Amino acid sequence: MRNTTLCYIERDGKYLMMHRVKKENDINKDKWIGIGGGFEENESPEDCIRREALEETGLILGEVKLYSVVTFIVEGGVCEYMFLFKCKDFSGSLIECNEGNLEWVEKSQIYDLDLWEGDKIFLKKIENDCEFFTLKLVYDKNGKLLEAVENGTKKIV
């Protein structure tokens, strides 16, 4: 079981997105995702996302809002709990990221990018400042979304 974080940093109707094109053997290769990564020892979800944002972007996050805990399951045994945040309160200047290219993307154009299918589900929810929710996303080994269940009962896919 792995714990990770993901944050959509928002400014002027845009999200800071990372095009994952720089890492070898990257499960997110060529996808566009938010900022985040795995927990280090003794980190809370907020500690983790603040550290990851600073390392990946150079930005210092202020207040972050937790929207969801997403359970990712990939056929073959990979399971991950991801804490999903959004942040509008930050300072600093963007730096070069060694994991991908950073770009501010208009929220209206996000869905034109190469996103994971499950990401589209939670992006639509957090866009409207929804209440906290849980989401279970099950993918096959080729990255096809097989199942999406919201709050343990509402089957979406």
Disulfide bonds with the S-S distance in Angstrom:
none
